[in-house]
């Protein structure tokens, strides 16, 4: 191998040196996470724990689009996206799940549940939008027409019989003016006896992620240890009491994808296929540090 000397003809220019260095440094892994309170424990100090990761926050449905189009490399996406897309793998046992009332995913109905003819769906959601349609079909034989509820629009802006809200604005909406309210996590547990998984870390199958899988688990573990601190930090931004935020993170959510969660995920897939809301033949693929049950 020739070692460059000090002759001008043998040395690279400044621009050439920068090009060589940039070729040696891999591009950052673009990681997209949900901007809601429920994802904060999953991304605690993630950029410090993960090598060469760049974190971006957005709504769940938009993250799904970003992962599909390659604008991000890894995403905390709605679980329905993994069920629908044969090119995705789950890369961590960190997730957003519930083992009962979830508080932040609710359907508010102005009519008795069996009389719902039109349903407004929060545009930030895809998993919850699928879940509520499954539950109405299976429990009440109801197949309502659906309309989008833009993220910036209030419930007063729609005349739909029922409205699905997710995230922080579901926590804020009072229940008193409605005929019926469904907490989807609570109803799913009552109906199936299983946890429900709302979001998971997913990656396209051709995407290399280095040690990111381990970093995602480490960030989750750290976040779970700091739930009180996260609640104190985030509650003022959302306009909710710290006690409400603490209770929500500790009592309404689970952040581990274990055997019971995987059973719930597979049942959700079966029901989505039965209802015509997901295709057949899409395998659930788990990469590396996953507890797949």
C-alpha positions in Angstrom: 0.0 0.0 0.0 1.4 3.4 -0.9 1.6 5.9 1.9 1.0 9.5 0.9 4.0 11.7 1.3 4.1 15.5 1.6 4.3 16.3 -2.0 1.5 18.4 -3.2 0.7 16.0 -5.9 0.3 13.1 -3.5 -1.9 14.8 -0.9 -5.7 15.2 -1.1 -7.2 18.6 -1.2 -9.3 19.8 1.7 -12.5 19.0 -0.1 -11.2 15.5 -1.0 -10.3 14.9 2.6 -13.8 15.9 3.7 -15.2 13.6 1.1 -13.1 10.7 2.2 -14.1 11.3 5.9 -17.7 11.5 5.0 -17.5 8.2 3.2 -16.1 6.6 6.3 -18.8 7.9 8.6 -22.1 6.0 8.1 -25.3 8.1 7.7 -27.4 8.4 10.9 -30.1 5.9 11.5 -33.3 7.9 11.4 -35.6 6.8 14.2 -39.2 8.0 14.3 -41.2 7.9 17.5 -44.7 8.9 18.6 -45.0 12.4 20.0 -47.6 11.3 22.7 -47.0 10.9 26.4 -47.3 7.1 26.1 -44.1 6.8 24.1 -41.9 9.0 26.3 -40.6 6.1 28.4 -39.5 4.3 25.2 -37.2 7.1 24.1 -35.6 8.2 27.3 -32.0 9.2 26.5 -32.3 7.1 23.3 -30.0 9.4 21.2 -27.3 9.0 23.9 -27.8 5.3 24.2 -27.9 4.6 20.5 -24.9 4.9 18.3 -25.5 7.2 15.3 -29.2 7.6 15.8 -31.3 10.7 14.9 -34.6 10.9 16.6 -37.8 12.5 15.1 -41.2 12.8 16.7 -44.6 12.7 14.9 -48.1 11.2 15.0 -48.4 7.4 14.7 -50.1 7.4 11.3 -47.5 9.8 9.8 -44.6 7.7 11.2 -46.1 4.7 9.4 -46.1 6.7 6.1 -42.5 7.8 6.8 -41.3 4.3 7.3 -43.1 3.0 4.2 -41.5 5.7 2.0 -38.1 5.5 3.5 -38.0 8.9 5.2 -37.2 7.1 8.4 -35.3 3.9 8.9 -36.9 2.6 12.1 -40.3 3.6 13.5 -42.5 3.2 16.5 -45.4 2.4 14.3 -49.0 1.3 14.8 -49.1 -2.5 15.2 -51.6 -2.8 12.4 -48.9 -1.6 10.0 -46.7 -4.6 10.9 -49.7 -6.9 10.4 -50.4 -5.4 7.0 -46.9 -5.1 5.6 -44.8 -8.2 4.7 -41.6 -6.1 4.5 -41.5 -5.2 8.2 -39.8 -6.8 11.1 -40.3 -6.1 14.8 -36.9 -5.3 16.2 -37.4 -4.8 20.0 -39.5 -6.1 22.8 -40.1 -2.5 23.8 -43.7 -1.5 22.8 -46.7 0.5 23.8 -49.3 -1.9 25.2 -52.0 -2.2 27.8 -53.4 -4.8 30.1 -56.7 -3.1 30.8 -58.0 0.5 30.7 -55.7 2.5 28.5 -57.2 6.0 29.1 -55.8 7.5 25.9 -57.8 5.4 23.3 -61.5 6.0 23.6 -64.6 5.9 21.5 -67.3 8.4 22.4 -70.8 7.6 21.2 -73.8 10.0 20.9 -76.1 7.0 20.3 -76.4 3.5 21.8 -73.5 1.4 20.4 -75.7 -0.9 18.3 -77.1 2.2 16.5 -73.8 3.7 15.3 -74.1 4.4 11.6 -71.2 6.9 11.1 -67.9 6.8 12.9 -65.3 9.6 12.9 -61.7 8.3 13.3 -58.8 10.3 14.7 -56.4 10.7 11.8 -53.5 10.1 14.1 -54.6 6.5 14.6 -54.5 3.4 12.5 -54.3 0.5 15.0 -57.1 2.0 17.2 -59.2 2.8 14.1 -58.9 -0.9 13.1 -59.6 -2.2 16.6 -62.8 -0.1 17.1 -64.2 -1.3 13.8 -63.4 -4.9 14.7 -65.1 -4.6 18.1 -68.2 -3.0 16.7 -68.5 -5.6 14.0 -67.9 -8.6 16.3 -69.9 -7.4 19.3 -72.7 -5.5 17.7 -72.8 -6.5 14.1 -72.3 -2.8 13.2 -70.3 -1.7 10.2 -70.5 2.1 10.2 -69.4 4.4 7.5 -66.2 6.1 8.6 -64.9 9.6 8.1 -61.6 11.2 9.1 -61.3 13.5 12.1 -58.3 15.7 11.4 -55.8 16.0 14.3 -56.5 19.8 14.6 -60.4 19.4 14.6 -62.4 19.1 17.8 -65.2 16.7 18.3 -67.7 19.5 17.9 -66.6 19.7 14.2 -68.3 16.4 13.3 -71.8 15.2 13.4 -70.8 11.5 13.4 -72.7 9.2 15.8 -69.4 8.2 17.4 -65.9 9.6 17.6 -62.6 7.7 18.2 -59.9 9.8 19.9 -56.4 8.7 20.7 -53.4 10.1 22.5 -53.4 13.1 24.8 -56.6 14.6 23.5 -58.5 11.5 24.5 -57.4 12.0 28.1 -58.8 15.6 28.0 -62.2 14.8 26.6 -65.0 14.6 29.2 -67.4 11.7 29.0 -70.5 13.2 30.5 -72.1 14.5 27.2 -72.1 11.1 25.5 -74.5 8.2 25.7 -71.7 5.6 25.9 -67.9 5.6 26.1 -65.5 2.8 25.3 -62.0 2.6 26.6 -60.7 0.2 24.0 -58.0 -1.3 26.2 -60.5 -2.1 28.9 -63.1 -3.5 26.4 -60.4 -5.6 24.6 -59.3 -7.2 27.9 -62.9 -7.8 29.0 -63.7 -9.4 25.6 -60.5 -11.5 25.0 -58.7 -11.7 28.4 -55.5 -10.6 26.6 -53.3 -7.5 26.6 -53.4 -5.3 23.5 -50.3 -3.9 21.7 -50.8 -0.5 20.1 -47.4 0.3 18.7 -44.1 -1.5 18.1 -40.6 -0.7 16.8 -40.5 -1.8 13.2 -37.9 -1.8 10.4 -37.8 -2.7 6.8 -36.2 -6.1 6.3 -33.3 -4.7 4.2 -32.4 -2.1 6.8 -29.2 -2.6 8.8 -29.5 -1.1 12.4 -26.3 -2.1 14.1 -26.8 -2.1 17.9 -30.0 -0.1 17.8 -32.1 -3.1 18.9 -30.2 -3.2 22.2 -30.4 0.6 22.6 -34.2 0.6 22.2 -34.5 -1.9 25.0 -32.0 0.0 27.2 -33.9 3.2 26.6 -37.2 1.5 27.6 -35.7 0.1 30.7 -34.4 3.5 31.8 -37.7 5.1 31.0 -39.6 2.6 33.1 -37.4 3.4 36.0 -38.0 7.1 35.6 -41.8 7.2 35.1 -42.3 9.7 38.0 -39.7 12.0 36.5 -41.2 11.8 33.0 -44.7 12.5 34.3 -43.4 15.6 36.2 -41.6 16.8 33.0 -44.4 16.2 30.5 -47.6 16.9 32.4 -47.3 20.7 32.3 -46.8 20.6 28.6 -50.0 18.7 28.2 -52.1 20.7 30.7 -52.8 17.7 32.9 -52.1 17.0 36.5 -48.8 15.3 37.3 -50.8 12.7 39.3 -52.8 11.9 36.2 -49.7 11.5 34.1 -48.0 9.3 36.7 -51.1 7.1 37.0 -51.4 6.8 33.3 -47.8 5.8 32.7 -47.8 3.3 35.7 -51.2 1.8 35.7 -52.6 2.1 32.2 -49.6 1.2 30.0 -47.2 -1.7 29.6 -43.9 -1.3 27.7 -42.9 -5.0 27.3 -43.8 -7.3 24.4 -44.0 -10.7 26.1 -45.8 -14.0 25.4 -49.3 -12.7 26.5 -48.9 -9.5 24.4 -47.9 -11.6 21.4 -51.0 -13.8 21.8 -53.1 -10.6 21.8 -51.2 -9.3 18.7 -51.9 -12.6 16.8 -55.6 -12.5 17.8 -55.8 -8.9 16.6 -54.3 -10.0 13.3 -56.8 -12.9 12.9 -59.8 -10.6 13.6 -58.4 -7.9 11.3 -58.2 -10.5 8.5 -61.7 -11.8 9.3 -63.1 -8.2 9.1 -61.3 -7.5 5.9 -59.1 -4.9 7.5 -55.8 -6.7 7.0 -54.5 -9.1 4.3 -53.9 -12.8 4.8 -50.4 -14.3 4.6 -48.4 -11.6 6.3 -46.0 -13.3 8.9 -45.1 -11.6 12.1 -41.3 -11.5 12.0 -39.2 -10.7 15.1 -35.6 -9.7 14.9 -32.9 -10.2 17.6 -33.9 -9.0 21.1 -37.5 -10.0 21.0 -39.7 -12.1 23.4 -42.0 -13.6 20.8 -43.8 -16.0 23.0 
